[in-house]
Amino acid sequence: MSEIFTRPIAALEIIKNPSWEQLRAWAKVGETTTKFGSARYITRIRSRSAKFTDILFAEPDAEQRRWLAEAQASLRTMRLIQLDRVLGNNPDLRLHCRLYLPIENARLAFMWGQSLFDAPPEYAERERADITTVMIPQWRDKFMERRILVDPTTYTTYALGSDYAGEVKKSFLRLAMYWMKEHDGLGLHAGSKVLRVRDQQGELVEKGAIFFGLSGTGKTTLTCHHHFLAGAESVAIRQDDVVLMRSDAYCYGTEDNFFIKTEGLDEESQPLLYGAATSPRAMLENVWVEPDGAPGFLNYTLGRNGRAIVFRADMEYTDASIDLPCADIIVFITRREDIVPAVARLTPAQGAAFFMLGESIETAAGDPAKAGQAVHSVGTNPFIIGSYDEEGNTFLRLLRQNPAVQVFLLNTGRIGARDVNRQERIAVNGERVGAKVSVLDSTEIIKQLAKGGIRWERDPDWGYEVAVEVTGVPDYAERLNPHRYYTPEEYAALTQVLKEDRRAWLAKFPALDPIIPSALGLES
C-alpha cells in the first residue's frame, strides 16, 4: 500500500453532499436545457482515458509520485465537493463510494451521483470510504495531458485531466469488480434481466439472464428489450453495465440508474431507452441539441460517443430490484459475418473459452481498413484488474460450481457474408450475400433460450451444439444455416482461419486451464 493514496484530502473548503438542486445550479453555466427540461453538457474529453490509465500494485514511480503530490497540493487551493453514494442495494453488498472534485465541475457529481444509491448521512463523516475517486479535470502536466492512477490495494483512483462522466463512473465500477474478485466472486461487464416465461410444459418460470458483449454487438439493445412478452409473461430489466457474481451464481446489481450510449437512438428501434433519454430527469453528455431544444441522437456533430444518465424508473419493464437470484442463462454476444452460428449452446469449458475470447469484429464505422477483422477483449471487459488467466479460470470454476447455469453464444451480425480474406461477398446482381441476424431474430432466440424452445445438434468442427430449429423463427434452419452460403471447401477454409485466430488469442494466457482451449479443439 502506498501512503500517498491514503493521505487525507486537504482543501480550501470541502462541501459535503450538496443537494441535487444545488449541484445543477452550480453546473448551470455549462448547461443547455432541452425542450424536455433535461440538462445537456459538452465535455473537453469525450471518452475514457484508457491509454493514460496506470494500475499500481507496486509503489508509484518517481513521475507518478510527482503527479500525485502536485495534484494533492493543488487541492489546497480549491473548493471541493465531497459526494458520498452507495454502490449496490443488497444488505450483503453495499459499497461506500466517495467522490472529491472541484466545485467548478459540479456537473460530474450531478450526473454520476444519480447513477448510485443514497448513502446514510453519517457516511459523510467517515474517515475513508470503501472506494474513493479524486477527480481534478483542470490538471495539466507539461508532458502529459491527463493521467488516471489506480491503486487497487487502497481502492483509490486519482483521475487527472479528464472531465468525462464515464471516467468517474468506471473508476468506481472498476474497483468494485476487483473487490468482488477478492471476495471469492467475479465482477462482470454484463447487462442483466429476468425473463418470466412459460416453458415447454406450460409452467410459468423465471430465468435470470446476463449478457456480455463488446461495443456494437447489441448488448444494451438486447438487455433492454421486452421480447414482446405480454400477460403473465414479462421481463424485468435489472442492469445494463456491471454485475457482481457470487460463487453460487447470484448476481448483485451495482447501479440505480443507467449510463447509456445514445448513438443511433430512436423511438422505433429502442423505445424503452428512447423514452428514458427524453425524460426531464435524463442528463445528456455530448449529445447534439437542435435549435428547438430536441436532442439530436442521430446528429454526430459532437462525436459518436454521446451519453446519457437515464433513470431505471423512467423505463418500462423495470422493477425495484437490481439483483438476479441466479444467472440461469449466460449469453456471450458476438458480431461475426461468416460461419459463426446465430446461436450455440456451450459446455462450461467452452463458456470459459468464449469468456476469454471476448470476440467480435471491427466494423467499417470503427476502422474501414480492418472491417471484418477479429477483435478480442477478455470478458468483454476492459476494466479487469489483475491476471486475465486467473479471471478465466475463476469463471470456469463458477460455472462448474453451478451446473444448472446454461451458457450460450449469440451472433448478432450476418451469416455467410464474408469470404476467407474478410471481404464482403457480393452476388452477381450486386446484392450482399448472406443473411442478417435481425434484432427480431435475436430477441426471439433469447426468449426461446428461456422457454426451452430450441432443438440442438452437435457441431463436429467445434464441439458445441448449434440450433437446428427455433420456435418463433420458422425459417431459421434455412436462412440462418452457415453451410447454406459456402461450398464445403470454403466452409473448411473459414473454419481453419477462425480456429487459428482463436488459438493465437488464447495462447496469450499461459496460466489458463488447458481444458479451456481444448474445449474448442484449439490445443497448441
C-alpha positions as CSV (number, residue, x, y, z in Angstrom):
1,M,0.0,0.0,0.0
2,S,1.3,3.4,-0.9
3,E,0.7,6.0,1.8
4,I,0.4,8.8,-0.8
5,F,-3.0,7.4,-1.8
6,T,-4.3,7.4,1.8
7,R,-3.3,10.9,2.7
8,P,-6.3,12.9,4.0
9,I,-7.7,15.3,1.4
10,A,-6.9,18.9,2.3
11,A,-8.7,21.7,0.5
12,L,-9.6,25.4,0.9
13,E,-13.2,24.1,1.6
14,I,-14.9,20.7,1.4
15,I,-18.7,20.9,0.8
16,K,-20.2,17.6,1.8
17,N,-23.1,16.1,-0.1
18,P,-24.9,19.2,-1.5
19,S,-28.4,18.7,-2.9
20,W,-29.1,17.7,-6.5
21,E,-30.7,21.2,-6.9
22,Q,-27.5,22.9,-5.7
23,L,-25.3,20.7,-7.9
24,R,-27.4,21.5,-11.0
25,A,-27.3,25.2,-10.1
26,W,-23.5,25.2,-9.9
27,A,-23.4,23.4,-13.2
28,K,-25.8,25.7,-14.9
29,V,-23.1,27.7,-16.6
30,G,-22.3,24.7,-18.9
31,E,-25.9,23.5,-19.3
32,T,-28.1,23.6,-22.4
33,T,-31.7,22.8,-21.4
34,T,-33.6,20.6,-23.8
35,K,-37.2,21.0,-24.7
36,F,-37.9,18.2,-22.2
37,G,-36.3,20.1,-19.4
38,S,-33.3,17.8,-19.1
39,A,-29.7,19.1,-18.9
40,R,-27.1,18.7,-21.7
41,Y,-23.4,19.2,-21.2
42,I,-20.4,19.2,-23.5
43,T,-17.1,17.9,-22.3
44,R,-13.5,18.5,-23.4
45,I,-12.6,14.8,-23.1
46,R,-15.2,12.7,-24.8
47,S,-14.2,9.1,-24.0
48,R,-12.4,7.1,-21.3
49,S,-8.7,7.7,-21.0
50,A,-7.7,4.0,-21.3
51,K,-4.2,4.8,-22.8
52,F,-3.5,7.1,-19.8
53,T,-4.6,4.7,-17.1
54,D,-2.0,3.1,-14.8
55,I,-2.9,0.3,-12.3
56,L,-0.4,0.5,-9.5
57,F,0.1,-2.6,-7.3
58,A,3.6,-1.5,-6.5
59,E,4.8,1.8,-5.2
60,P,4.4,4.7,-7.7
61,D,7.5,5.5,-9.6
62,A,9.1,9.0,-9.3
63,E,7.0,10.5,-12.0
64,Q,3.7,9.1,-10.8
65,R,4.6,10.2,-7.2
66,R,5.3,13.7,-8.5
67,W,1.9,13.8,-10.3
68,L,0.1,12.8,-7.2
69,A,2.0,15.2,-4.9
70,E,1.3,18.1,-7.3
71,A,-2.4,17.1,-7.6
72,Q,-2.8,16.9,-3.8
73,A,-1.0,20.3,-3.4
74,S,-3.4,21.9,-6.0
75,L,-6.4,20.7,-3.9
76,R,-5.4,23.0,-1.1
77,T,-6.3,26.0,-3.3
78,M,-9.7,24.6,-4.3
79,R,-13.3,24.5,-3.0
80,L,-14.2,20.8,-3.3
81,I,-17.4,18.8,-3.4
82,Q,-17.5,15.6,-1.4
83,L,-20.2,13.3,-2.6
84,D,-20.9,10.0,-0.8
85,R,-23.0,7.4,-2.5
86,V,-23.6,3.6,-2.3
87,L,-22.9,1.0,-5.0
88,G,-25.2,-2.0,-4.7
89,N,-28.5,-2.2,-2.9
90,N,-28.3,-5.5,-1.0
91,P,-27.7,-5.8,2.7
92,D,-24.8,-8.1,1.9
93,L,-23.2,-5.8,-0.6
94,R,-23.3,-2.0,-0.2
95,L,-20.0,-0.3,-1.0
96,H,-19.5,3.2,0.2
97,C,-18.2,5.3,-2.7
98,R,-16.8,8.8,-2.3
99,L,-16.0,11.4,-5.0
100,Y,-13.9,14.5,-4.5
101,L,-13.9,17.1,-7.2
102,P,-13.7,20.9,-7.7
103,I,-16.9,22.9,-7.4
104,E,-16.4,24.1,-11.0
105,N,-17.0,20.6,-12.2
106,A,-20.2,20.1,-10.2
107,R,-22.0,18.6,-13.3
108,L,-19.8,15.4,-12.9
109,A,-21.1,15.0,-9.3
110,F,-24.7,15.8,-10.5
111,M,-24.5,13.1,-13.2
112,W,-22.5,10.3,-11.5
113,G,-24.2,10.7,-8.1
114,Q,-27.6,9.8,-9.5
115,S,-26.3,6.6,-11.0
116,L,-25.9,5.1,-7.5
117,F,-27.9,4.9,-4.3
118,D,-28.3,7.3,-1.3
119,A,-25.7,7.0,1.5
120,P,-26.7,7.3,5.1
121,P,-26.0,10.8,6.4
122,E,-23.3,9.5,8.8
123,Y,-21.2,8.3,5.9
124,A,-20.2,12.0,5.3
125,E,-18.1,11.9,8.4
126,R,-16.3,8.6,7.8
127,E,-12.6,8.9,7.5
128,R,-12.4,6.8,4.4
129,A,-14.9,5.2,2.0
130,D,-14.7,1.7,0.6
131,I,-13.8,3.2,-2.8
132,T,-12.6,6.7,-3.4
133,T,-12.0,8.8,-6.5
134,V,-10.3,12.2,-6.6
135,M,-11.1,13.9,-9.9
136,I,-9.2,17.1,-11.0
137,P,-10.2,17.9,-14.6
138,Q,-8.1,21.1,-14.5
139,W,-4.9,19.1,-14.1
140,R,-2.2,19.5,-16.7
141,D,1.4,18.3,-16.8
142,K,4.0,19.7,-19.1
143,F,4.5,16.2,-20.6
144,M,1.0,14.7,-20.1
145,E,-2.5,15.8,-20.9
146,R,-4.2,13.5,-18.4
147,R,-3.5,10.5,-16.2
148,I,-5.7,8.0,-14.3
149,L,-3.8,6.5,-11.4
150,V,-5.5,3.5,-9.8
151,D,-4.3,1.9,-6.5
152,P,-6.2,-1.4,-6.0
153,T,-4.7,-2.0,-2.6
154,T,-6.4,1.1,-1.2
155,Y,-9.3,1.2,-3.6
156,T,-8.4,4.7,-4.7
157,T,-8.3,6.5,-8.0
158,Y,-6.8,9.8,-8.9
159,A,-8.4,10.9,-12.3
160,L,-6.3,13.8,-13.5
161,G,-7.1,15.9,-16.6
162,S,-10.4,14.3,-17.7
163,D,-13.9,15.9,-17.4
164,Y,-15.7,12.9,-18.9
165,A,-18.5,11.4,-16.7
166,G,-17.8,7.9,-17.9
167,E,-14.3,8.2,-16.2
168,V,-15.9,8.9,-12.9
169,K,-18.4,6.0,-13.3
170,K,-15.9,3.4,-14.3
171,S,-13.4,4.5,-11.6
172,F,-15.8,3.1,-9.0
173,L,-17.1,0.1,-11.1
174,R,-13.5,-1.0,-11.9
175,L,-12.6,-1.2,-8.2
176,A,-16.0,-2.8,-7.3
177,M,-15.3,-5.6,-9.8
178,Y,-11.8,-6.1,-8.3
179,W,-13.3,-6.1,-4.8
180,M,-15.7,-8.9,-5.8
181,K,-12.8,-10.9,-7.2
182,E,-11.0,-10.5,-3.9
183,H,-14.2,-11.8,-2.1
184,D,-14.5,-15.2,-4.0
185,G,-16.7,-13.9,-6.8
186,L,-16.2,-12.2,-10.1
187,G,-17.1,-8.7,-11.4
188,L,-18.6,-8.9,-14.8
189,H,-19.1,-6.3,-17.5
190,A,-22.6,-7.5,-18.4
191,G,-26.2,-6.5,-18.5
192,S,-28.9,-8.4,-16.7
193,K,-32.6,-9.1,-16.7
194,V,-35.2,-11.6,-15.6
195,L,-37.4,-13.4,-18.2
196,R,-40.8,-14.7,-16.9
197,V,-42.0,-17.2,-19.5
198,R,-44.0,-20.3,-19.9
199,D,-41.7,-23.4,-20.5
200,Q,-42.4,-26.3,-22.8
201,Q,-44.8,-27.8,-20.2
202,G,-46.7,-24.5,-19.9
203,E,-45.4,-23.7,-16.5
204,L,-44.5,-20.1,-15.7
205,V,-40.8,-20.0,-14.8
206,E,-38.3,-17.2,-14.1
207,K,-34.9,-17.2,-15.7
208,G,-32.2,-14.8,-14.8
209,A,-30.0,-13.8,-17.7
210,I,-26.8,-11.9,-18.1
211,F,-25.4,-10.6,-21.4
212,F,-21.8,-10.0,-22.4
213,G,-20.9,-8.0,-25.5
214,L,-18.3,-5.6,-26.9
215,S,-19.5,-2.2,-28.2
216,G,-21.6,-2.5,-31.3
217,T,-22.8,-6.1,-30.7
218,G,-26.2,-5.1,-29.3
219,K,-25.7,-5.8,-25.6
220,T,-27.7,-2.8,-24.4
221,T,-30.4,-3.2,-27.1
222,L,-31.0,-6.9,-26.1
223,T,-30.7,-6.3,-22.4
224,C,-33.3,-3.5,-22.5
225,H,-35.8,-5.4,-24.8
226,H,-39.2,-6.7,-23.8
227,H,-39.2,-9.6,-26.2
228,F,-42.9,-8.8,-27.0
229,L,-43.9,-10.7,-23.9
230,A,-47.4,-10.0,-22.5
231,G,-49.8,-11.1,-19.9
232,A,-48.2,-13.4,-17.3
233,E,-45.1,-13.5,-19.3
234,S,-42.8,-10.4,-19.0
235,V,-39.3,-9.2,-18.4
236,A,-37.7,-7.2,-15.6
237,I,-34.6,-5.2,-16.7
238,R,-32.1,-5.1,-13.9
239,Q,-28.7,-3.8,-15.0
240,D,-27.0,-2.6,-18.2
241,D,-23.3,-2.4,-17.4
242,V,-21.8,-4.3,-14.4
243,V,-22.9,-7.2,-12.1
244,L,-21.0,-8.8,-9.3
245,M,-21.4,-12.6,-9.4
246,R,-21.1,-14.7,-6.2
247,S,-19.8,-18.2,-6.2
248,D,-23.4,-19.5,-6.2
249,A,-24.2,-17.5,-9.4
250,Y,-26.2,-14.9,-7.5
251,C,-25.6,-11.5,-9.2
252,Y,-25.5,-8.3,-7.3
253,G,-26.6,-5.3,-9.2
254,T,-24.4,-2.2,-8.9
255,E,-26.2,0.9,-10.1
256,D,-29.6,2.5,-9.6
257,N,-29.7,4.2,-13.0
258,F,-28.0,3.7,-16.4
259,F,-25.3,5.5,-18.3
260,I,-26.3,4.7,-21.9
261,K,-24.7,5.4,-25.3
262,T,-27.1,7.5,-27.4
263,E,-25.6,6.9,-30.8
264,G,-28.4,5.9,-33.2
265,L,-31.1,6.1,-30.5
266,D,-34.6,6.3,-32.0
267,E,-38.1,5.7,-30.7
268,E,-38.9,3.0,-33.1
269,S,-36.0,0.6,-32.6
270,Q,-35.3,1.3,-28.9
271,P,-38.5,2.6,-27.4
272,L,-37.6,1.9,-23.8
273,L,-34.2,3.7,-23.9
274,Y,-35.6,6.5,-26.0
275,G,-38.4,7.2,-23.5
276,A,-35.9,7.3,-20.6
277,A,-33.4,9.5,-22.6
278,T,-36.2,12.1,-23.3
279,S,-37.4,12.2,-19.7
280,P,-36.9,15.6,-17.9
281,R,-34.7,13.7,-15.4
282,A,-32.2,12.5,-18.1
283,M,-28.7,14.1,-18.1
284,L,-27.1,14.2,-21.5
285,E,-23.4,14.4,-22.3
286,N,-22.0,15.3,-25.8
287,V,-25.4,14.9,-27.4
288,W,-26.4,17.4,-30.1
289,V,-29.4,19.6,-29.2
290,E,-31.4,21.1,-32.1
291,P,-32.5,24.8,-32.2
292,D,-35.9,23.8,-30.9
293,G,-34.4,22.0,-27.9
294,A,-34.8,18.5,-29.2
295,P,-31.9,16.1,-28.5
296,G,-30.4,15.1,-31.9
297,F,-29.4,11.5,-31.1
298,L,-28.7,10.9,-34.9
299,N,-26.6,14.0,-35.3
300,Y,-22.9,13.3,-34.6
301,T,-21.5,16.8,-34.7
302,L,-20.2,16.3,-31.2
303,G,-18.9,12.8,-32.0
304,R,-20.4,9.3,-31.8
305,N,-19.9,8.8,-28.1
306,G,-23.0,10.7,-26.9
307,R,-24.1,9.5,-23.5
308,A,-27.0,9.9,-21.0
309,I,-27.7,9.1,-17.4
310,V,-31.2,7.7,-17.5
311,F,-33.4,6.6,-14.7
312,R,-34.5,3.0,-14.5
313,A,-37.8,4.1,-13.1
314,D,-38.4,6.0,-16.3
315,M,-38.1,2.8,-18.3
316,E,-40.9,0.3,-18.7
317,Y,-40.1,-3.3,-17.7
318,T,-38.1,-2.4,-14.6
319,D,-38.9,-3.1,-11.0
320,A,-37.5,-2.3,-7.6
321,S,-34.7,-4.9,-7.6
322,I,-31.3,-4.7,-9.3
323,D,-30.1,-8.2,-8.4
324,L,-30.5,-11.6,-10.0
325,P,-31.2,-14.5,-7.7
326,C,-29.3,-16.7,-10.2
327,A,-27.7,-16.2,-13.6
328,D,-29.6,-19.2,-15.1
329,I,-28.6,-18.1,-18.6
330,I,-25.3,-16.6,-19.7
331,V,-25.1,-15.1,-23.2
332,F,-21.9,-14.1,-25.0
333,I,-22.9,-11.7,-27.8
334,T,-20.6,-11.5,-30.8
335,R,-21.0,-9.8,-34.2
336,R,-19.5,-12.0,-36.9
337,E,-20.3,-12.2,-40.6
338,D,-19.1,-15.6,-41.6
339,I,-19.6,-19.2,-40.3
340,V,-20.4,-18.4,-36.6
341,P,-24.0,-19.6,-36.0
342,A,-26.8,-17.3,-34.8
343,V,-26.9,-19.3,-31.5
344,A,-24.9,-22.1,-30.0
345,R,-25.1,-23.9,-26.6
346,L,-21.8,-24.3,-24.8
347,T,-20.3,-26.5,-22.1
348,P,-18.8,-24.8,-19.1
349,A,-15.3,-25.1,-20.5
350,Q,-16.5,-23.7,-23.9
351,G,-18.2,-20.9,-22.0
352,A,-14.9,-20.1,-20.3
353,A,-13.2,-20.1,-23.7
354,F,-15.7,-17.6,-25.1
355,F,-15.3,-15.5,-21.9
356,M,-11.6,-15.4,-22.7
357,L,-12.1,-14.8,-26.4
358,G,-14.5,-11.8,-25.8
359,E,-14.7,-11.6,-29.6
360,S,-16.4,-9.5,-32.2
361,I,-15.2,-8.0,-35.5
362,E,-14.0,-4.5,-36.4
363,T,-16.7,-2.5,-38.2
364,A,-16.4,-0.1,-41.2
365,A,-17.5,2.7,-38.8
366,G,-14.6,1.9,-36.5
367,D,-11.8,1.3,-39.0
368,P,-12.8,0.6,-42.6
369,A,-9.3,-0.8,-43.4
370,K,-9.8,-3.5,-40.7
371,A,-13.5,-4.2,-41.4
372,G,-14.3,-7.9,-40.7
373,Q,-11.1,-8.4,-38.7
374,A,-11.5,-10.2,-35.3
375,V,-11.2,-8.1,-32.1
376,H,-10.9,-9.6,-28.6
377,S,-11.3,-8.3,-25.0
378,V,-11.2,-10.8,-22.2
379,G,-14.6,-11.0,-20.6
380,T,-15.6,-8.2,-23.0
381,N,-14.2,-6.1,-20.0
382,P,-11.5,-3.5,-20.5
383,F,-11.6,-2.8,-16.7
384,I,-10.1,-6.1,-15.4
385,I,-7.5,-5.6,-12.7
386,G,-5.0,-8.4,-12.2
387,S,-4.4,-11.6,-14.1
388,Y,-6.5,-12.4,-17.2
389,D,-5.7,-16.1,-16.8
390,E,-7.0,-16.0,-13.2
391,E,-10.2,-14.3,-14.5
392,G,-10.8,-17.1,-17.0
393,N,-10.0,-19.9,-14.5
394,T,-12.3,-18.3,-11.9
395,F,-15.1,-18.0,-14.5
396,L,-14.7,-21.8,-15.2
397,R,-14.8,-22.6,-11.5
398,L,-18.0,-20.6,-11.1
399,L,-19.7,-22.5,-13.9
400,R,-18.6,-25.9,-12.6
401,Q,-19.9,-25.0,-9.1
402,N,-23.3,-24.2,-10.7
403,P,-24.1,-26.9,-13.2
404,A,-27.6,-25.7,-13.8
405,V,-26.3,-22.5,-15.4
406,Q,-26.5,-22.6,-19.2
407,V,-24.1,-20.8,-21.4
408,F,-24.7,-19.6,-25.0
409,L,-23.1,-17.8,-27.9
410,L,-25.3,-15.4,-29.8
411,N,-24.2,-13.9,-33.1
412,T,-26.0,-10.6,-33.9
413,G,-24.1,-10.0,-37.2
414,R,-24.6,-11.8,-40.5
415,I,-24.4,-15.4,-41.7
416,G,-22.4,-16.1,-44.8
417,A,-21.4,-12.5,-45.6
418,R,-17.6,-12.6,-45.8
419,D,-15.0,-14.8,-47.5
420,V,-11.8,-16.2,-46.2
421,N,-10.0,-12.9,-46.8
422,R,-12.6,-11.0,-44.8
423,Q,-14.0,-9.4,-47.9
424,E,-17.8,-8.8,-48.3
425,R,-19.3,-11.3,-50.7
426,I,-21.4,-9.7,-53.4
427,A,-23.7,-11.7,-55.7
428,V,-23.9,-11.2,-59.5
429,N,-26.9,-9.0,-59.1
430,G,-24.9,-6.6,-56.8
431,E,-26.6,-7.6,-53.6
432,R,-24.7,-8.7,-50.5
433,V,-24.5,-12.5,-50.0
434,G,-25.7,-13.9,-46.6
435,A,-28.4,-13.3,-44.1
436,K,-28.7,-10.6,-41.4
437,V,-29.4,-11.8,-37.9
438,S,-32.1,-9.2,-37.1
439,V,-33.0,-7.8,-33.7
440,L,-36.2,-9.7,-34.0
441,D,-34.3,-12.9,-34.6
442,S,-32.1,-12.3,-31.6
443,T,-34.9,-11.3,-29.2
444,E,-36.9,-14.4,-30.2
445,I,-33.9,-16.6,-29.8
446,I,-33.3,-15.3,-26.3
447,K,-36.9,-15.8,-25.4
448,Q,-36.7,-19.4,-26.6
449,L,-33.5,-20.0,-24.6
450,A,-35.6,-19.3,-21.5
451,K,-38.6,-21.3,-22.7
452,G,-36.6,-24.3,-23.9
453,G,-37.9,-23.8,-27.4
454,I,-34.8,-24.7,-29.4
455,R,-33.7,-28.1,-30.9
456,W,-29.9,-28.6,-30.9
457,E,-27.4,-30.8,-32.6
458,R,-23.6,-31.1,-32.1
459,D,-21.3,-29.2,-34.4
460,P,-18.4,-31.6,-35.4
461,D,-15.9,-28.7,-36.0
462,W,-16.3,-27.0,-32.7
463,G,-17.9,-29.5,-30.3
464,Y,-20.6,-27.1,-29.2
465,E,-24.3,-27.5,-30.0
466,V,-25.9,-25.4,-32.7
467,A,-29.6,-24.7,-33.2
468,V,-31.4,-26.5,-36.0
469,E,-34.9,-25.4,-35.1
470,V,-36.1,-22.3,-33.2
471,T,-39.7,-21.8,-32.2
472,G,-40.8,-18.4,-33.4
473,V,-38.2,-18.3,-36.2
474,P,-39.8,-20.6,-38.8
475,D,-37.1,-20.2,-41.5
476,Y,-34.2,-20.5,-39.1
477,A,-32.9,-23.8,-40.4
478,E,-32.6,-22.5,-43.9
479,R,-32.0,-18.7,-43.7
480,L,-29.5,-18.8,-40.7
481,N,-27.6,-22.0,-41.6
482,P,-24.0,-21.1,-42.4
483,H,-23.5,-24.2,-44.5
484,R,-26.0,-22.9,-47.0
485,Y,-23.8,-20.0,-48.0
486,Y,-20.5,-21.8,-48.6
487,T,-19.1,-24.7,-50.5
488,P,-17.7,-27.5,-48.3
489,E,-14.2,-26.3,-49.2
490,E,-15.0,-22.6,-48.4
491,Y,-16.5,-23.6,-45.1
492,A,-13.5,-25.7,-44.1
493,A,-11.1,-22.9,-45.0
494,L,-13.1,-20.4,-42.9
495,T,-13.2,-22.8,-40.0
496,Q,-9.4,-23.1,-40.2
497,V,-8.9,-19.4,-40.2
498,L,-11.2,-18.9,-37.3
499,K,-9.5,-21.7,-35.3
500,E,-6.1,-20.1,-35.9
501,D,-7.3,-16.7,-34.7
502,R,-8.9,-18.2,-31.6
503,R,-5.9,-20.4,-30.9
504,A,-3.5,-17.5,-31.2
505,W,-5.5,-15.3,-28.8
506,L,-5.9,-18.0,-26.1
507,A,-2.2,-18.8,-26.4
508,K,-1.5,-15.4,-24.8
509,F,-2.6,-16.8,-21.5
510,P,-0.2,-19.5,-20.4
511,A,-1.7,-19.9,-16.9
512,L,-5.2,-20.6,-18.3
513,D,-6.5,-24.1,-17.5
514,P,-5.7,-26.1,-20.6
515,I,-9.2,-27.6,-20.7
516,I,-10.5,-24.2,-21.9
517,P,-8.8,-24.0,-25.3
518,S,-9.1,-27.8,-25.8
519,A,-12.9,-27.5,-25.3
520,L,-13.0,-25.9,-28.8
521,G,-10.4,-28.1,-30.3
522,L,-7.7,-25.4,-30.0
523,E,-4.9,-27.3,-28.4
524,S,-1.5,-25.8,-29.2
